[in-house]
Amino acid sequence: DGKQVIIRTLDIGGDKKLDYFELPEELNPFLGFRAVRLCLGKPEIFRTQLRALLRASVHGRLGIMFPMIATLQEFRDAKALLDEERTNLLAEGHKVNDNLEVGIMVEIPAAAVLADKFAQEVDFFSIGTNDLIQYTMAADRMNQQVSYLYQELNPSILKLIKMTIDGAHKYGKWVGMCGEMAADPMAVPVLLGLGLDEFSVSATSILQTRKIIREATLPEMQELAQKALEMGTRDEVAALVEAHFNK
């Protein structure tokens, strides 16, 4: 039916491991050799995946997304390998979709802060809230002792999301979100007001998320989001959203 499929390139490291691929031992794997960093460090593996994606692109609307991008140069390096493999495939006589969209995951605060620069070169953004919150709050979300810092509605997180959306929309690019926050009923109204274009949620969350979106009015959500950005704590934002639902 013409719907787009977006595939994230190899995203291992941290808490994501493969039985058949040995990762190096690191003192802090969440901040180490993972995701696109690993792919750029092992281009022979990366090129194989990129070739497969490019060849698959002729069968439908395919988007390619690079995870864990921290700098514009990382995106350029990954995109350069993609372009090289596109050229190689065409020279070999293979067909490749000319309208392939290429985007990035916004999981690192540095990418959110420079979203307006990225937006001049990428086709779309997907905000990965699980890691974005973890890196912004400097708290391991798997560690129960600091789990209280994993705050989706913390104003600092909302401001990073707003920066990403504003930077993208300035250049006509769309922004999606994956991660637990996209399906959180408390967060959905605020995200709507911030201008989020696409919510990626699990099948069990679709009906509830759709209901919240359908019952919302954009001006009201924009006002709610603006008030949330002016709050100082997660609890203040939560109280604001609860008051909205209780009206």
MDAnalysis code that builds the backbone (N, CA, C; Angstrom):
import MDAnalysis as mda
import numpy as np

u = mda.Universe.empty(741, n_residues=247, atom_resindex=np.repeat(np.arange(247), 3), trajectory=True)
u.add_TopologyAttr("name", ["N", "CA", "C"] * 247)
u.add_TopologyAttr("resid", np.arange(1, 248))
u.add_TopologyAttr("resname", ["ASP", "GLY", "LYS", "GLN", "VAL", "ILE", "ILE", "ARG", "THR", "LEU", "ASP", "ILE", "GLY", "GLY", "ASP", "LYS", "LYS", "LEU", "ASP", "TYR", "PHE", "GLU", "LEU", "PRO", "GLU", "GLU", "LEU", "ASN", "PRO", "PHE", "LEU", "GLY", "PHE", "ARG", "ALA", "VAL", "ARG", "LEU", "CYS", "LEU", "GLY", "LYS", "PRO", "GLU", "ILE", "PHE", "ARG", "THR", "GLN", "LEU", "ARG", "ALA", "LEU", "LEU", "ARG", "ALA", "SER", "VAL", "HIS", "GLY", "ARG", "LEU", "GLY", "ILE", "MET", "PHE", "PRO", "MET", "ILE", "ALA", "THR", "LEU", "GLN", "GLU", "PHE", "ARG", "ASP", "ALA", "LYS", "ALA", "LEU", "LEU", "ASP", "GLU", "GLU", "ARG", "THR", "ASN", "LEU", "LEU", "ALA", "GLU", "GLY", "HIS", "LYS", "VAL", "ASN", "ASP", "ASN", "LEU", "GLU", "VAL", "GLY", "ILE", "MET", "VAL", "GLU", "ILE", "PRO", "ALA", "ALA", "ALA", "VAL", "LEU", "ALA", "ASP", "LYS", "PHE", "ALA", "GLN", "GLU", "VAL", "ASP", "PHE", "PHE", "SER", "ILE", "GLY", "THR", "ASN", "ASP", "LEU", "ILE", "GLN", "TYR", "THR", "MET", "ALA", "ALA", "ASP", "ARG", "MET", "ASN", "GLN", "GLN", "VAL", "SER", "TYR", "LEU", "TYR", "GLN", "GLU", "LEU", "ASN", "PRO", "SER", "ILE", "LEU", "LYS", "LEU", "ILE", "LYS", "MET", "THR", "ILE", "ASP", "GLY", "ALA", "HIS", "LYS", "TYR", "GLY", "LYS", "TRP", "VAL", "GLY", "MET", "CYS", "GLY", "GLU", "MET", "ALA", "ALA", "ASP", "PRO", "MET", "ALA", "VAL", "PRO", "VAL", "LEU", "LEU", "GLY", "LEU", "GLY", "LEU", "ASP", "GLU", "PHE", "SER", "VAL", "SER", "ALA", "THR", "SER", "ILE", "LEU", "GLN", "THR", "ARG", "LYS", "ILE", "ILE", "ARG", "GLU", "ALA", "THR", "LEU", "PRO", "GLU", "MET", "GLN", "GLU", "LEU", "ALA", "GLN", "LYS", "ALA", "LEU", "GLU", "MET", "GLY", "THR", "ARG", "ASP", "GLU", "VAL", "ALA", "ALA", "LEU", "VAL", "GLU", "ALA", "HIS", "PHE", "ASN", "LYS"])
u.atoms.positions = np.array([
    [0.819, -1.209, 0.000],
    [0.000, 0.000, 0.000],
    [0.856, 1.264, 0.000],
    [2.146, 1.116, -0.282],
    [3.010, 2.272, -0.409],
    [3.563, 2.824, 0.874],
    [3.339, 2.157, 2.005],
    [3.859, 2.653, 3.275],
    [5.370, 2.447, 3.342],
    [6.018, 3.371, 4.026],
    [7.471, 3.321, 4.126],
    [7.920, 2.363, 5.224],
    [9.007, 1.663, 4.949],
    [9.669, 0.825, 5.946],
    [11.034, 1.440, 6.220],
    [11.315, 1.689, 7.492],
    [12.607, 2.264, 7.868],
    [13.421, 1.208, 8.603],
    [14.630, 0.986, 8.133],
    [15.511, -0.009, 8.741],
    [16.707, 0.697, 9.363],
    [16.933, 0.386, 10.613],
    [18.083, 0.932, 11.334],
    [19.299, 0.053, 11.054],
    [20.425, 0.662, 10.746],
    [21.627, -0.131, 10.523],
    [22.101, -0.731, 11.850],
    [23.050, -1.648, 11.751],
    [23.488, -2.453, 12.893],
    [23.649, -1.609, 14.157],
    [22.909, -1.980, 15.185],
    [22.856, -1.182, 16.413],
    [23.122, -2.080, 17.612],
    [24.355, -2.543, 17.731],
    [24.719, -3.395, 18.861],
    [25.717, -2.666, 19.746],
    [25.881, -3.206, 20.958],
    [26.727, -2.578, 21.954],
    [25.879, -2.110, 23.117],
    [26.500, -1.801, 24.226],
    [25.733, -1.451, 25.420],
    [25.013, -2.681, 25.924],
    [23.679, -2.620, 25.977],
    [22.896, -3.770, 26.427],
    [22.429, -4.632, 25.253],
    [22.865, -4.311, 24.040],
    [22.462, -5.076, 22.853],
    [23.639, -5.909, 22.371],
    [23.532, -7.216, 22.532],
    [24.628, -8.117, 22.185],
    [24.162, -9.160, 21.182],
    [25.118, -9.712, 20.439],
    [24.846, -10.789, 19.496],
    [25.694, -11.992, 19.868],
    [25.097, -13.171, 19.835],
    [25.833, -14.389, 20.176],
    [26.960, -14.665, 19.189],
    [26.771, -14.245, 17.945],
    [27.730, -14.584, 16.893],
    [28.697, -13.446, 16.565],
    [28.658, -12.357, 17.360],
    [29.578, -11.244, 17.124],
    [30.169, -10.818, 18.460],
    [31.462, -11.006, 18.604],
    [32.115, -10.709, 19.883],
    [32.498, -9.233, 19.956],
    [31.959, -8.569, 20.950],
    [32.276, -7.161, 21.168],
    [33.466, -7.034, 22.114],
    [34.259, -5.988, 21.988],
    [35.403, -5.818, 22.887],
    [34.955, -5.536, 24.314],
    [35.762, -5.963, 25.274],
    [35.489, -5.647, 26.671],
    [35.780, -4.166, 26.904],
    [34.824, -3.470, 27.502],
    [34.986, -2.042, 27.734],
    [34.554, -1.693, 29.150],
    [35.185, -0.670, 29.724],
    [34.813, -0.235, 31.064],
    [33.401, 0.338, 31.073],
    [33.020, 1.021, 30.005],
    [31.678, 1.595, 29.905],
    [31.142, 1.379, 28.493],
    [30.570, 0.208, 28.246],
    [30.112, -0.117, 26.884],
    [29.022, 0.798, 26.349],
    [28.245, 1.431, 27.243],
    [27.197, 2.330, 26.764],
    [27.784, 3.597, 26.138],
    [29.024, 3.906, 26.486],
    [29.685, 5.084, 25.928],
    [30.831, 4.694, 25.008],
    [30.839, 3.454, 24.569],
    [31.985, 2.944, 23.844],
    [31.773, 2.655, 22.374],
    [32.374, 1.559, 21.947],
    [32.443, 1.155, 20.539],
    [31.159, 0.432, 20.170],
    [30.156, 1.177, 19.790],
    [28.841, 0.602, 19.542],
    [28.150, 1.302, 18.372],
    [27.093, 0.641, 17.879],
    [26.217, 1.212, 16.845],
    [27.020, 1.720, 15.648],
    [26.788, 2.967, 15.244],
    [27.443, 3.466, 14.037],
    [28.951, 3.587, 14.232],
    [29.404, 3.723, 15.464],
    [30.841, 3.793, 15.729],
    [31.498, 2.472, 15.349],
    [30.850, 1.388, 15.721],
    [31.349, 0.063, 15.373],
    [31.313, -0.131, 13.860],
    [30.226, 0.309, 13.239],
    [30.088, 0.144, 11.788],
    [31.168, 0.910, 11.030],
    [31.444, 2.124, 11.458],
    [32.488, 2.902, 10.798],
    [33.869, 2.322, 11.074],
    [34.017, 1.682, 12.238],
    [35.292, 1.055, 12.577],
    [35.508, -0.272, 11.893],
    [34.427, -0.891, 11.437],
    [34.496, -2.167, 10.716],
    [33.709, -2.022, 9.407],
    [34.249, -1.241, 8.470],
    [33.500, -0.923, 7.249],
    [33.144, -2.127, 6.398],
    [33.911, -3.214, 6.504],
    [33.591, -4.393, 5.701],
    [32.240, -4.979, 6.096],
    [31.907, -4.903, 7.376],
    [30.596, -5.361, 7.850],
    [29.515, -4.363, 7.445],
    [29.821, -3.109, 7.613],
    [28.868, -2.045, 7.304],
    [28.503, -2.044, 5.818],
    [29.512, -2.185, 4.967],
    [29.271, -2.162, 3.525],
    [28.342, -3.290, 3.092],
    [28.501, -4.459, 3.689],
    [27.647, -5.599, 3.340],
    [26.193, -5.285, 3.643],
    [25.948, -4.695, 4.810],
    [24.576, -4.344, 5.171],
    [24.028, -3.246, 4.263],
    [24.835, -2.259, 3.976],
    [24.383, -1.166, 3.120],
    [24.039, -1.658, 1.717],
    [24.834, -2.573, 1.200],
    [24.553, -3.133, -0.127],
    [23.216, -3.881, -0.121],
    [22.987, -4.646, 0.933],
    [21.733, -5.399, 1.028],
    [20.533, -4.456, 1.085],
    [20.663, -3.391, 1.855],
    [19.565, -2.425, 1.968],
    [19.318, -1.709, 0.643],
    [20.378, -1.343, -0.027],
    [20.234, -0.664, -1.312],
    [19.567, -1.562, -2.347],
    [19.927, -2.827, -2.354],
    [19.308, -3.753, -3.312],
    [17.837, -3.993, -2.971],
    [17.523, -3.970, -1.677],
    [16.127, -4.159, -1.260],
    [15.284, -2.923, -1.544],
    [15.921, -1.785, -1.709],
    [15.188, -0.521, -1.841],
    [14.306, -0.455, -3.083],
    [14.580, -1.284, -4.082],
    [13.785, -1.241, -5.318],
    [12.429, -1.913, -5.144],
    [12.221, -2.588, -4.026],
    [10.983, -3.343, -3.818],
    [9.933, -2.566, -3.023],
    [10.201, -1.313, -2.702],
    [9.231, -0.520, -1.951],
    [9.857, 0.757, -1.438],
    [9.138, 1.437, -0.572],
    [9.622, 2.693, 0.017],
    [10.478, 2.373, 1.235],
    [11.765, 2.432, 1.060],
    [12.697, 2.081, 2.129],
    [13.428, 3.318, 2.628],
    [13.554, 3.413, 3.948],
    [14.375, 4.440, 4.562],
    [15.487, 3.778, 5.355],
    [16.639, 4.400, 5.376],
    [17.782, 3.879, 6.137],
    [18.111, 4.871, 7.243],
    [18.321, 4.340, 8.443],
    [18.535, 5.194, 9.615],
    [19.812, 4.770, 10.333],
    [20.687, 5.738, 10.581],
    [21.934, 5.473, 11.291],
    [21.744, 5.752, 12.783],
    [22.056, 4.773, 13.650],
    [21.871, 4.969, 15.096],
    [23.100, 5.570, 15.776],
    [22.868, 6.169, 16.929],
    [23.945, 6.619, 17.813],
    [24.871, 7.651, 17.152],
    [24.277, 8.517, 16.355],
    [25.071, 9.561, 15.700],
    [25.335, 10.689, 16.700],
    [26.611, 11.051, 16.843],
    [26.985, 12.118, 17.776],
    [27.417, 13.387, 17.055],
    [28.043, 13.222, 15.889],
    [28.563, 14.384, 15.167],
    [28.115, 14.364, 13.711],
    [28.122, 15.524, 13.107],
    [27.770, 15.635, 11.698],
    [28.762, 14.862, 10.837],
    [30.023, 14.835, 11.252],
    [31.030, 14.105, 10.481],
    [30.741, 12.608, 10.470],
    [30.246, 12.068, 11.591],
    [29.872, 10.652, 11.616],
    [28.795, 10.362, 10.578],
    [27.791, 11.235, 10.516],
    [26.750, 11.033, 9.505],
    [27.341, 11.106, 8.106],
    [28.195, 12.077, 7.870],
    [28.797, 12.225, 6.540],
    [29.631, 11.004, 6.169],
    [30.348, 10.463, 7.141],
    [31.166, 9.277, 6.867],
    [30.288, 8.074, 6.528],
    [29.204, 7.900, 7.290],
    [28.286, 6.789, 7.029],
    [27.591, 6.974, 5.684],
    [27.166, 8.199, 5.393],
    [26.495, 8.495, 4.120],
    [27.450, 8.297, 2.948],
    [28.727, 8.622, 3.143],
    [29.712, 8.443, 2.073],
    [29.857, 6.967, 1.712],
    [29.868, 6.093, 2.720],
    [29.943, 4.655, 2.450],
    [28.692, 4.184, 1.720],
    [27.536, 4.708, 2.122],
    [26.287, 4.358, 1.444],
    [26.341, 4.794, -0.020],
    [26.810, 5.994, -0.267],
    [26.895, 6.499, -1.639],
    [27.898, 5.691, -2.465],
    [28.999, 5.285, -1.841],
    [29.985, 4.464, -2.546],
    [29.383, 3.131, -2.969],
    [28.635, 2.513, -2.061],
    [28.034, 1.222, -2.390],
    [26.914, 1.371, -3.411],
    [26.221, 2.495, -3.397],
    [25.225, 2.772, -4.436],
    [25.912, 2.803, -5.815],
    [27.034, 3.533, -5.877],
    [27.786, 3.629, -7.130],
    [28.287, 2.263, -7.576],
    [28.784, 1.473, -6.622],
    [29.295, 0.136, -6.946],
    [28.196, -0.762, -7.501],
    [27.030, -0.731, -6.869],
    [25.915, -1.577, -7.311],
    [25.445, -1.184, -8.708],
    [25.355, 0.098, -8.963],
    [24.942, 0.551, -10.289],
    [25.949, 0.119, -11.347],
    [27.240, 0.186, -10.998],
    [28.282, -0.239, -11.935],
    [28.211, -1.734, -12.208],
    [27.709, -2.486, -11.224],
    [27.576, -3.936, -11.375],
    [26.288, -4.327, -12.091],
    [25.466, -3.342, -12.416],
    [24.242, -3.621, -13.144],
    [23.006, -3.807, -12.293],
    [23.095, -3.514, -10.995],
    [21.943, -3.647, -10.104],
    [21.128, -2.353, -10.096],
    [19.845, -2.481, -9.834],
    [18.978, -1.319, -9.705],
    [18.944, -0.856, -8.251],
    [18.836, 0.448, -8.060],
    [18.762, 1.045, -6.726],
    [17.703, 2.146, -6.763],
    [16.917, 2.242, -5.696],
    [15.891, 3.283, -5.614],
    [16.550, 4.658, -5.489],
    [16.193, 5.555, -6.398],
    [16.785, 6.898, -6.378],
    [16.182, 7.791, -5.300],
    [15.044, 7.386, -4.747],
    [14.336, 8.220, -3.764],
    [14.488, 7.697, -2.337],
    [15.593, 7.066, -2.063],
    [15.857, 6.496, -0.746],
    [16.053, 7.605, 0.287],
    [15.292, 7.547, 1.387],
    [15.463, 8.523, 2.464],
    [16.503, 8.017, 3.459],
    [17.356, 8.917, 3.926],
    [18.407, 8.564, 4.883],
    [18.285, 9.488, 6.090],
    [18.175, 8.892, 7.274],
    [18.006, 9.687, 8.483],
    [18.901, 9.223, 9.608],
    [18.714, 9.838, 10.765],
    [19.519, 9.485, 11.935],
    [18.631, 9.312, 13.158],
    [19.156, 8.534, 14.100],
    [18.571, 8.464, 15.429],
    [19.141, 9.611, 16.259],
    [18.281, 10.297, 16.976],
    [18.735, 11.323, 17.921],
    [18.668, 10.698, 19.304],
    [19.795, 10.186, 19.750],
    [19.899, 9.507, 21.042],
    [20.916, 10.179, 21.952],
    [21.714, 11.061, 21.366],
    [22.785, 11.738, 22.078],
    [22.472, 13.231, 22.102],
    [22.566, 13.883, 23.256],
    [22.240, 15.312, 23.325],
    [22.948, 16.161, 22.281],
    [24.181, 15.802, 21.933],
    [24.927, 16.578, 20.941],
    [24.193, 16.658, 19.613],
    [23.528, 15.578, 19.231],
    [22.783, 15.567, 17.966],
    [21.542, 16.444, 18.059],
    [20.905, 16.443, 19.219],
    [19.718, 17.285, 19.404],
    [20.085, 18.762, 19.344],
    [21.191, 19.117, 19.969],
    [21.612, 20.519, 20.012],
    [21.938, 21.040, 18.610],
    [22.484, 20.165, 17.762],
    [22.850, 20.573, 16.402],
    [21.851, 20.085, 15.361],
    [20.619, 19.876, 15.774],
    [19.602, 19.344, 14.856],
    [19.438, 20.217, 13.618],
    [19.538, 21.535, 13.774],
    [19.367, 22.411, 12.612],
    [20.480, 22.227, 11.593],
    [21.671, 21.842, 12.051],
    [22.778, 21.562, 11.129],
    [22.562, 20.212, 10.445],
    [22.175, 19.208, 11.228],
    [21.892, 17.896, 10.650],
    [20.761, 17.987, 9.632],
    [19.761, 18.816, 9.927],
    [18.565, 18.889, 9.079],
    [18.879, 19.370, 7.670],
    [20.019, 19.998, 7.486],
    [20.403, 20.444, 6.149],
    [20.962, 19.303, 5.304],
    [21.198, 18.135, 5.947],
    [21.811, 17.023, 5.223],
    [21.041, 15.712, 5.335],
    [20.246, 15.530, 6.382],
    [19.494, 14.281, 6.536],
    [18.076, 14.471, 6.003],
    [17.380, 13.354, 5.796],
    [15.998, 13.404, 5.308],
    [14.978, 13.352, 6.438],
    [15.364, 12.771, 7.567],
    [14.432, 12.665, 8.690],
    [15.197, 12.374, 9.973],
    [14.495, 12.517, 11.096],
    [15.047, 12.210, 12.414],
    [14.123, 11.226, 13.126],
    [14.701, 10.372, 13.944],
    [13.917, 9.551, 14.870],
    [14.545, 9.708, 16.250],
    [13.782, 10.251, 17.176],
    [14.302, 10.482, 18.524],
    [14.198, 9.186, 19.320],
    [15.335, 8.672, 19.742],
    [15.368, 7.455, 20.564],
    [15.402, 7.858, 22.028],
    [14.241, 7.903, 22.644],
    [14.154, 8.504, 23.982],
    [14.828, 7.676, 25.065],
    [14.859, 6.358, 24.919],
    [15.466, 5.542, 25.976],
    [16.912, 5.960, 26.220],
    [17.692, 6.049, 25.145],
    [19.089, 6.447, 25.292],
    [19.232, 7.948, 25.499],
    [18.392, 8.747, 24.857],
    [18.503, 10.199, 25.024],
    [18.337, 10.594, 26.486],
    [17.374, 9.990, 27.152],
    [17.163, 10.288, 28.573],
    [18.352, 9.802, 29.391],
    [18.824, 8.605, 29.080],
    [19.948, 8.026, 29.818],
    [21.192, 8.906, 29.717],
    [21.495, 9.374, 28.525],
    [22.705, 10.169, 28.332],
    [22.545, 11.598, 28.848],
    [21.352, 12.132, 28.773],
    [21.124, 13.488, 29.281],
    [21.207, 13.526, 30.803],
    [20.630, 12.516, 31.449],
    [20.592, 12.483, 32.908],
    [21.814, 11.790, 33.517],
    [22.706, 11.259, 32.656],
    [23.904, 10.551, 33.128],
    [23.542, 9.465, 34.128],
    [22.512, 8.685, 33.788],
    [22.014, 7.643, 34.687],
    [21.699, 6.380, 33.896],
    [22.297, 5.276, 34.304],
    [22.051, 3.977, 33.676],
    [20.617, 3.554, 33.959],
    [19.819, 3.429, 32.920],
    [18.405, 3.090, 33.123],
    [18.206, 1.662, 33.603],
    [19.263, 0.841, 33.551],
    [19.166, -0.532, 34.041],
    [19.560, -0.641, 35.515],
    [20.048, 0.466, 36.085],
    [20.516, 0.484, 37.472],
    [19.398, 1.006, 38.375],
    [18.866, 0.146, 39.222],
    [17.734, 0.518, 40.071],
    [18.069, 1.652, 41.038],
    [19.338, 1.764, 41.422],
    [19.719, 2.796, 42.391],
    [19.596, 4.211, 41.824],
    [19.673, 4.334, 40.510],
    [19.553, 5.666, 39.901],
    [18.366, 5.737, 38.935],
    [17.483, 4.758, 39.020],
    [16.338, 4.721, 38.101],
    [15.407, 5.927, 38.292],
    [15.471, 6.557, 39.466],
    [14.620, 7.729, 39.713],
    [14.975, 8.891, 38.779],
    [16.171, 8.837, 38.202],
    [16.606, 9.895, 37.292],
    [16.129, 9.676, 35.861],
    [15.544, 8.512, 35.601],
    [15.019, 8.247, 34.256],
    [13.658, 8.926, 34.148],
    [13.682, 10.190, 33.758],
    [12.486, 11.041, 33.800],
    [12.122, 11.530, 32.399],
    [11.128, 10.895, 31.811],
    [10.699, 11.277, 30.466],
    [10.211, 12.720, 30.408],
    [9.538, 13.157, 31.466],
    [8.930, 14.488, 31.461],
    [9.820, 15.561, 32.077],
    [11.081, 15.249, 32.305],
    [11.982, 16.277, 32.813],
    [12.085, 17.398, 31.772],
    [11.974, 18.647, 32.192],
    [12.012, 19.751, 31.224],
    [13.258, 19.760, 30.340],
    [14.378, 19.264, 30.850],
    [15.590, 19.230, 30.022],
    [15.404, 18.299, 28.831],
    [14.720, 17.183, 29.042],
    [14.438, 16.247, 27.950],
    [13.481, 16.891, 26.953],
    [12.461, 17.540, 27.456],
    [11.483, 18.186, 26.578],
    [12.141, 19.275, 25.730],
    [13.092, 19.988, 26.310],
    [13.764, 21.050, 25.552],
    [14.645, 20.472, 24.448],
    [15.288, 19.338, 24.716],
    [16.091, 18.685, 23.677],
    [15.199, 18.181, 22.545],
    [14.046, 17.650, 22.903],
    [13.088, 17.200, 21.888],
    [12.608, 18.386, 21.058],
    [12.311, 19.484, 21.738],
    [11.860, 20.698, 21.049],
    [12.934, 21.222, 20.102],
    [14.186, 21.209, 20.541],
    [15.283, 21.661, 19.689],
    [15.382, 20.803, 18.436],
    [15.211, 19.503, 18.611],
    [15.281, 18.585, 17.473],
    [14.160, 18.862, 16.480],
    [12.943, 18.973, 16.993],
    [11.783, 19.202, 16.125],
    [11.886, 20.551, 15.413],
    [12.242, 21.590, 16.144],
    [12.353, 22.920, 15.534],
    [13.444, 22.948, 14.466],
    [14.581, 22.311, 14.772],
    [15.680, 22.270, 13.805],
    [15.294, 21.532, 12.542],
    [14.546, 20.438, 12.707],
    [14.103, 19.651, 11.554],
    [13.080, 20.407, 10.722],
    [12.079, 20.961, 11.387],
    [11.000, 21.646, 10.672],
    [11.490, 22.907, 9.952],
    [12.551, 23.500, 10.465],
    [13.125, 24.684, 9.813],
    [13.522, 24.385, 8.375],
    [13.916, 23.125, 8.141],
    [14.348, 22.725, 6.801],
    [13.401, 21.708, 6.168],
    [12.179, 21.653, 6.682],
    [11.159, 20.815, 6.063],
    [11.346, 19.329, 6.264],
    [12.042, 18.926, 7.312],
    [12.261, 17.511, 7.590],
    [11.315, 17.041, 8.692],
    [10.946, 15.759, 8.657],
    [10.003, 15.244, 9.650],
    [10.735, 14.539, 10.784],
    [10.046, 14.450, 11.921],
    [10.632, 13.861, 13.130],
    [9.695, 12.810, 13.706],
    [10.225, 11.618, 13.914],
    [9.489, 10.558, 14.594],
    [10.103, 10.295, 15.954],
    [9.470, 9.418, 16.698],
    [9.996, 9.047, 18.009],
    [9.759, 7.571, 18.263],
    [10.794, 6.900, 18.755],
    [10.638, 5.531, 19.222],
    [11.139, 5.474, 20.664],
    [10.812, 4.408, 21.347],
    [11.138, 4.335, 22.768],
    [9.871, 4.403, 23.597],
    [10.012, 4.178, 24.871],
    [8.861, 4.088, 25.766],
    [8.067, 5.394, 25.838],
    [8.743, 6.498, 25.690],
    [8.081, 7.795, 25.850],
    [6.997, 8.025, 24.805],
    [7.191, 7.509, 23.596],
    [6.236, 7.738, 22.508],
    [4.859, 7.169, 22.812],
    [4.800, 6.166, 23.687],
    [3.519, 5.539, 24.024],
    [3.048, 5.886, 25.431],
    [3.759, 6.763, 26.112],
    [3.380, 7.146, 27.471],
    [2.210, 8.131, 27.406],
    [1.043, 7.770, 27.959],
    [-0.124, 8.660, 27.895],
    [0.146, 10.046, 28.469],
    [1.046, 10.119, 29.455],
    [1.368, 11.415, 30.049],
    [2.198, 12.276, 29.098],
    [2.967, 11.621, 28.232],
    [3.866, 12.361, 27.350],
    [3.229, 12.734, 26.021],
    [2.291, 11.919, 25.541],
    [1.726, 12.120, 24.200],
    [1.174, 13.532, 23.983],
    [0.369, 14.094, 24.911],
    [-0.147, 15.447, 24.674],
    [0.964, 16.490, 24.535],
    [1.999, 16.351, 25.354],
    [3.109, 17.301, 25.296],
    [3.864, 17.153, 23.980],
    [4.093, 15.912, 23.562],
    [4.808, 15.665, 22.308],
    [4.040, 16.221, 21.113],
    [2.724, 16.090, 21.159],
    [1.895, 16.684, 20.101],
    [2.102, 18.193, 20.045],
    [2.099, 18.807, 21.212],
    [2.275, 20.251, 21.280],
    [3.654, 20.707, 20.860],
    [4.650, 19.847, 21.062],
    [6.013, 20.177, 20.648],
    [6.185, 20.065, 19.137],
    [5.234, 19.387, 18.478],
    [5.281, 19.285, 17.018],
    [5.760, 17.965, 16.471],
    [5.803, 16.919, 17.306],
    [6.255, 15.612, 16.830],
    [5.369, 15.131, 15.684],
    [5.990, 14.621, 14.625],
    [5.252, 14.220, 13.425],
    [4.800, 12.766, 13.448],
    [5.570, 11.899, 14.087],
    [5.276, 10.467, 14.014],
    [5.586, 9.778, 15.341],
    [4.666, 8.930, 15.780],
    [4.841, 8.155, 17.006],
    [5.052, 6.691, 16.630],
    [6.133, 6.098, 17.092],
    [6.386, 4.676, 16.873],
    [6.116, 3.955, 18.188],
    [5.018, 3.183, 18.224],
    [4.606, 2.532, 19.468],
    [4.350, 1.051, 19.219],
    [4.321, 0.283, 20.289],
    [4.031, -1.144, 20.179],
    [2.559, -1.343, 19.831],
    [2.242, -2.522, 19.337],
    [0.867, -2.819, 18.910],
    [-0.133, -2.635, 20.048],
    [0.289, -2.964, 21.266],
    [-0.627, -2.871, 22.406],
    [-0.925, -1.430, 22.812],
    [-0.126, -0.489, 22.331],
    [-0.309, 0.919, 22.708],
    [-1.004, 1.744, 21.633],
    [-1.262, 1.146, 20.481],
    [-1.796, 1.916, 19.352],
    [-3.150, 2.548, 19.667],
    [-4.084, 1.764, 20.190],
    [-5.434, 2.277, 20.413],
    [-5.451, 3.427, 21.413],
    [-4.717, 3.258, 22.524],
    [-4.695, 4.307, 23.543],
    [-4.043, 5.582, 23.008],
    [-2.927, 5.419, 22.301],
    [-2.237, 6.584, 21.744],
    [-3.106, 7.291, 20.714],
    [-3.760, 6.520, 19.865],
    [-4.641, 7.094, 18.846],
    [-5.800, 7.859, 19.486],
    [-6.335, 7.319, 20.571],
    [-7.449, 7.975, 21.263],
    [-7.025, 9.342, 21.797],
    [-5.849, 9.388, 22.416],
    [-5.354, 10.652, 22.969],
    [-5.164, 11.681, 21.858],
    [-4.594, 11.236, 20.741],
    [-4.330, 12.147, 19.628],
    [-5.634, 12.675, 19.026],
    [-6.613, 11.784, 18.857],
    [-7.881, 12.188, 18.242],
    [-8.665, 13.165, 19.114],
    [-8.522, 13.031, 20.418],
    [-9.282, 13.892, 21.324],
    [-8.596, 15.230, 21.578],
    [-7.377, 15.367, 21.088],
    [-6.610, 16.586, 21.344],
    [-6.873, 17.636, 20.269],
    [-6.743, 18.890, 20.659],
    [-6.737, 19.984, 19.685],
    [-5.335, 20.582, 19.683],
    [-4.825, 20.879, 18.508],
    [-3.441, 21.325, 18.400],
    [-3.151, 22.600, 19.194],
    [-3.984, 23.630, 19.107],
    [-3.692, 24.841, 19.895],
    [-3.603, 24.553, 21.394],
    [-4.494, 23.675, 21.879],
    [-4.490, 23.337, 23.302],
    [-3.213, 22.599, 23.675],
    [-2.768, 21.673, 22.805],
    [-1.553, 20.913, 23.085],
    [-0.313, 21.804, 22.994],
    [-0.335, 22.745, 22.075],
    [0.794, 23.675, 21.963],
    [0.916, 24.536, 23.211],
    [-0.217, 24.956, 23.748],
    [-0.203, 25.737, 24.990],
    [0.305, 24.885, 26.149],
    [-0.133, 23.622, 26.194],
    [0.325, 22.701, 27.239],
    [1.829, 22.492, 27.151],
    [2.332, 22.275, 25.942],
    [3.761, 22.038, 25.750],
    [4.585, 23.257, 26.152],
    [4.110, 24.443, 25.809],
    [4.837, 25.658, 26.162],
    [4.924, 25.821, 27.679],
    [3.837, 25.520, 28.365],
    [3.854, 25.584, 29.826],
    [4.812, 24.546, 30.401],
    [4.832, 23.357, 29.800],
    [5.721, 22.292, 30.275],
    [7.182, 22.699, 30.134],
    [7.512, 23.378, 29.045],
    [8.890, 23.827, 28.824],
    [9.328, 24.856, 29.859],
    [8.370, 25.523, 30.463],
    [8.683, 26.556, 31.454],
    [8.773, 26.005, 32.871],
    [8.452, 24.727, 33.046],
    [8.523, 24.100, 34.362],
    [9.981, 23.818, 34.748],
    [10.194, 23.530, 36.036],
    [11.544, 23.267, 36.511],
    [11.821, 21.823, 36.863],
    [10.763, 21.035, 37.101],
    [10.961, 19.644, 37.507],
    [10.009, 18.724, 36.758],
    [10.332, 17.435, 36.811],
    [9.487, 16.419, 36.197],
    [8.116, 16.405, 36.861],
    [8.086, 16.517, 38.192],
    [6.818, 16.460, 38.923],
    [5.901, 17.623, 38.554],
    [6.484, 18.782, 38.320],
    [5.673, 19.934, 37.919],
    [5.030, 19.703, 36.553],
    [5.787, 19.097, 35.636],
    [5.236, 18.791, 34.314],
    [4.136, 17.744, 34.432],
    [4.376, 16.717, 35.253],
    [3.377, 15.661, 35.440],
    [2.082, 16.228, 36.004],
    [2.199, 17.135, 36.962],
    [1.008, 17.756, 37.550],
    [0.254, 18.570, 36.502],
    [0.993, 19.224, 35.638],
    [0.387, 20.010, 34.562],
    [-0.416, 19.111, 33.617],
    [0.175, 17.974, 33.234],
    [-0.498, 17.056, 32.312],
    [-1.701, 16.401, 32.984],
    [-1.547, 16.035, 34.251],
    [-2.667, 15.434, 34.987],
    [-3.842, 16.406, 35.071],
    [-3.545, 17.672, 35.287],
    [-4.606, 18.683, 35.339],
    [-5.315, 18.784, 33.990],
    [-4.556, 18.610, 32.927],
    [-5.152, 18.635, 31.579],
    [-6.137, 17.480, 31.404],
    [-5.738, 16.282, 31.830],
    [-6.600, 15.112, 31.677],
    [-7.824, 15.173, 32.590],
    [-7.703, 15.877, 33.697],
    [-8.797, 15.930, 34.676],
    [-9.782, 17.068, 34.420],
    [-9.562, 17.826, 33.358],
    [-10.469, 18.950, 33.069],
    [-11.863, 18.450, 32.691],
])
